[in-house]
């Protein structure tokens, strides 16, 4: 394992670390770009810390890009440790970055957050899990994800459906089972997800609304 001193206080990266917290988002964006261009492992800690609090989507995306350019043997353990943070954004952004890095060493920690109570963290965990699931474990992951069917609003449900569709044919038996649930929300979500599997270009909202009506009123209503 490579051990790197990631402390930058007073070091050669001190100005860049300060710039990552500038008041102007464009300044922070330039700093994140410079960090990714520099590819100095000593910036890892500062980049991860900024991910936890950065309010701007584009800056967060650049921070992820910068982290992806650093050695995975350094970033992955630190990002995985961040999954235990009490700050939802720290967890969700670390999940997003781990999914981009693609190192399956993070899989156990990622799979532990599939039912996170914070919606954005759960959504990030679903996406990361599909990206990192070990070959052969797709059906088991599909079964775990299916326990979240019916959760949240339309966007939340669409995120879960897209994750399930990303697992391929292994998800179909799981959706067939969920379609028999006594809970109409779960049945409707399962049916809309099956429609998305068969026709990825179909309108999810329309499929979900139609499935809800059938789930509540019955197929002959």
C-alpha positions as CSV (number, residue, x, y, z in Angstrom):
1,X,0.0,0.0,0.0
2,X,1.3,3.5,-0.9
3,X,1.4,5.9,2.0
4,X,1.2,9.6,1.1
5,X,1.3,12.7,3.3
6,X,-1.9,14.5,2.2
7,X,-1.4,17.5,4.5
8,X,-0.9,20.7,2.5
9,X,-0.9,23.4,5.2
10,X,2.0,25.7,4.3
11,X,3.1,23.3,1.6
12,X,3.4,23.7,-2.2
13,X,-0.3,23.3,-2.7
14,X,-1.4,25.7,0.1
15,X,-2.6,28.4,-2.4
16,X,-4.6,25.8,-4.4
17,X,-6.2,24.3,-1.3
18,X,-7.3,27.8,-0.3
19,X,-8.7,28.5,-3.8
20,X,-10.9,25.4,-3.5
21,X,-12.9,27.3,-0.9
22,X,-13.0,30.6,-2.7
23,X,-16.2,32.6,-2.6
24,X,-16.6,32.7,-6.4
25,X,-17.8,29.3,-7.9
26,X,-15.8,30.0,-11.0
27,X,-12.6,30.4,-8.9
28,X,-13.4,27.0,-7.2
29,X,-14.0,25.4,-10.6
30,X,-10.6,26.6,-11.8
31,X,-8.9,25.4,-8.6
32,X,-10.5,21.9,-9.0
33,X,-9.4,21.9,-12.7
34,X,-5.8,22.8,-11.6
35,X,-5.8,20.1,-9.0
36,X,-6.8,17.5,-11.5
37,X,-4.2,18.8,-14.0
38,X,-1.5,18.7,-11.3
39,X,-2.4,15.2,-10.2
40,X,-0.6,15.6,-6.8
41,X,-1.7,12.8,-4.4
42,X,-1.1,15.3,-1.5
43,X,-4.3,17.1,-2.7
44,X,-6.5,14.0,-2.0
45,X,-7.5,15.0,1.5
46,X,-8.4,18.6,0.5
47,X,-10.4,17.4,-2.6
48,X,-12.4,14.9,-0.6
49,X,-13.1,17.4,2.2
50,X,-14.3,20.0,-0.4
51,X,-16.7,17.4,-1.9
52,X,-18.5,17.2,1.4
53,X,-19.5,20.9,1.4
54,X,-19.3,22.2,-2.2
55,X,-22.7,23.6,-3.1
56,X,-22.1,24.0,-6.9
57,X,-22.9,20.9,-9.1
58,X,-20.3,21.8,-11.7
59,X,-17.5,22.3,-9.1
60,X,-18.5,19.0,-7.5
61,X,-18.2,17.3,-10.9
62,X,-14.7,18.8,-11.4
63,X,-13.7,17.6,-7.9
64,X,-14.7,14.1,-8.9
65,X,-12.7,14.4,-12.1
66,X,-9.7,15.5,-10.2
67,X,-10.0,12.6,-7.7
68,X,-10.3,10.1,-10.6
69,X,-6.9,11.3,-11.9
70,X,-5.2,10.4,-8.7
71,X,-3.9,6.9,-7.9
72,X,-6.8,4.6,-6.9
73,X,-4.7,3.0,-4.1
74,X,-4.8,6.3,-2.4
75,X,-8.2,7.7,-3.2
76,X,-10.3,4.6,-2.8
77,X,-9.5,3.9,0.9
78,X,-10.1,7.5,1.8
79,X,-13.4,7.8,-0.2
80,X,-14.6,4.5,1.3
81,X,-13.9,5.8,4.8
82,X,-15.9,8.9,3.9
83,X,-19.0,6.7,3.4
84,X,-19.2,6.6,7.2
85,X,-19.6,10.3,7.4
86,X,-22.5,11.9,9.2
87,X,-22.8,14.4,6.4
88,X,-25.1,13.2,3.6
89,X,-23.3,15.1,0.9
90,X,-20.0,13.6,1.9
91,X,-21.5,10.1,1.5
92,X,-23.3,10.8,-1.8
93,X,-20.4,12.5,-3.5
94,X,-18.0,9.8,-2.3
95,X,-20.3,7.2,-3.8
96,X,-20.5,9.1,-7.1
97,X,-16.7,9.3,-7.2
98,X,-16.2,5.7,-6.4
99,X,-18.6,4.7,-9.2
100,X,-16.4,6.7,-11.6
101,X,-13.2,5.2,-10.4
102,X,-14.6,1.7,-10.7
103,X,-12.5,-0.1,-8.1
104,X,-14.5,-3.1,-6.7
105,X,-12.6,-2.9,-3.4
106,X,-15.2,-0.4,-2.5
107,X,-18.1,-2.8,-3.1
108,X,-18.8,-3.9,0.5
109,X,-18.9,-0.3,1.8
110,X,-21.1,0.8,-1.2
111,X,-23.6,-2.0,-0.9
112,X,-24.1,-1.2,2.8
113,X,-25.7,2.1,1.8
114,X,-28.4,0.9,-0.5
115,X,-31.1,1.6,2.1
116,X,-29.6,4.9,3.4
117,X,-32.4,7.0,5.0
118,X,-31.2,10.1,3.0
119,X,-32.7,9.9,-0.5
120,X,-29.8,11.4,-2.4
121,X,-27.3,9.1,-0.7
122,X,-29.5,6.1,-1.5
123,X,-29.8,7.2,-5.1
124,X,-26.0,7.5,-5.4
125,X,-25.5,4.1,-3.7
126,X,-27.9,2.5,-6.3
127,X,-25.9,3.9,-9.2
128,X,-22.6,3.0,-7.6
129,X,-23.7,-0.5,-6.8
130,X,-24.6,-1.2,-10.4
131,X,-21.2,0.1,-11.5
132,X,-19.3,-1.9,-8.9
133,X,-21.2,-5.1,-8.5
134,X,-18.9,-8.2,-8.8
135,X,-19.7,-10.4,-11.8
136,X,-22.2,-13.0,-10.9
137,X,-23.8,-11.0,-8.0
138,X,-26.2,-9.1,-10.2
139,X,-29.3,-11.2,-9.2
140,X,-28.5,-10.7,-5.5
141,X,-28.1,-7.0,-6.0
142,X,-31.4,-6.9,-7.9
143,X,-33.1,-8.6,-4.9
144,X,-31.6,-6.0,-2.5
145,X,-32.6,-3.1,-4.7
146,X,-36.1,-4.4,-5.1
147,X,-36.7,-3.9,-1.4
148,X,-36.7,-0.2,-2.2
149,X,-39.4,-0.4,-4.8
150,X,-42.2,2.2,-4.1
151,X,-39.9,4.5,-2.2
152,X,-40.1,8.3,-2.7
153,X,-41.3,10.5,-5.5
154,X,-41.3,9.9,-9.2
155,X,-37.6,11.0,-9.6
156,X,-36.6,8.7,-6.8
157,X,-38.4,5.8,-8.3
158,X,-37.0,6.5,-11.8
159,X,-33.5,6.4,-10.3
160,X,-34.2,3.0,-8.8
161,X,-35.7,1.7,-12.0
162,X,-32.7,2.8,-14.0
163,X,-30.4,1.1,-11.6
164,X,-32.5,-2.1,-11.9
165,X,-32.6,-1.9,-15.6
166,X,-28.8,-1.6,-15.6
167,X,-28.5,-5.1,-14.2
168,X,-29.9,-6.7,-17.3
169,X,-32.1,-9.8,-17.5
170,X,-31.2,-10.9,-14.0
171,X,-33.7,-8.3,-12.7
172,X,-36.8,-9.7,-14.4
173,X,-37.6,-12.6,-11.9
174,X,-37.2,-10.1,-9.1
175,X,-39.7,-7.7,-10.7
176,X,-42.1,-10.5,-11.4
177,X,-42.1,-11.3,-7.7
178,X,-42.5,-7.7,-6.7
179,X,-45.5,-7.3,-9.1
180,X,-47.4,-9.7,-6.7
181,X,-46.8,-7.5,-3.6
182,X,-49.9,-6.6,-1.6
183,X,-48.6,-3.0,-1.6
184,X,-50.0,-1.2,-4.7
185,X,-47.1,1.3,-4.8
186,X,-44.6,-1.6,-5.0
187,X,-46.7,-3.4,-7.7
188,X,-47.0,-0.2,-9.8
189,X,-43.2,0.6,-9.5
190,X,-42.3,-3.0,-10.4
191,X,-44.6,-2.9,-13.5
192,X,-43.3,0.4,-14.7
193,X,-39.7,-0.9,-14.3
194,X,-40.5,-3.9,-16.3
195,X,-41.9,-1.7,-19.1
196,X,-38.6,0.3,-18.9
197,X,-36.7,-3.0,-19.3
198,X,-38.5,-4.0,-22.4
199,X,-38.6,-0.5,-23.9
200,X,-35.9,1.9,-22.5
201,X,-37.4,4.8,-24.6
202,X,-40.8,4.5,-23.0
203,X,-42.1,7.3,-20.9
204,X,-41.5,6.3,-17.3
205,X,-44.0,8.7,-15.8
206,X,-46.8,7.5,-18.1
207,X,-46.0,3.9,-17.4
208,X,-45.9,4.5,-13.7
209,X,-49.3,6.3,-13.6
210,X,-50.9,3.6,-15.7
211,X,-49.4,0.9,-13.5
212,X,-50.7,2.7,-10.4
213,X,-54.2,2.8,-11.7
214,X,-54.1,-0.9,-12.5
215,X,-52.5,-1.7,-9.1
216,X,-55.2,0.1,-7.2
217,X,-58.3,-0.6,-9.3
218,X,-57.4,-4.0,-10.8
219,X,-56.8,-5.0,-14.4
220,X,-60.6,-5.0,-15.3
221,X,-61.4,-1.6,-13.9
